[in-house]
């Protein structure tokens, strides 16, 4: 028997995983937010490749450590990062890195932020307080960001002015609605971030 017949043939890359030949620019974007706000869902819904996730089942070890108030039914959590990719047009590709939400994994954020051009902050209006430290860390590092209010069935509606005040957002920071389960909605959030980053580069700094 030909010895080559027993060799394992590895499958080639899937067509959808291949980077378009027309791509000329790649941008790193981080998706951040508190625990259970929908970061993994957003990356998964918008990614044109099979997303990489590091979700693990929540166990008793997290009891008393992770704040699950308001998301008691959540059974899994991201322990390292989520990763996805989306081509916004023939030339521009975004690489998406979703951060873990629990504070005990925040030490990973520094590496995930390296080289990031901007960020999307997902918030849950039922638990706005979990976003305060997240926004503070982005401001400390000087990472431009937009805020996306994720849609939850029982989330109360608030006027934009109230949300801005509660999150202490500058008027220039975009604040948009989002349904992280819907690809078009998640894509619109990323387009908002790209437009915001463009205005920042196009606006001359004050003397």
Helices and strands as residue ranges (DSSP letters): G 3-6, G 15-17, E 25-33, H 39-46, E 55-57, G 60-62, E 76-78, E 81-87, E 92-99, G 103-108, H 109-113, E 118-123, G 125-131, H 132-141, E 145-150, H 160-167, E 175-178, H 183-202
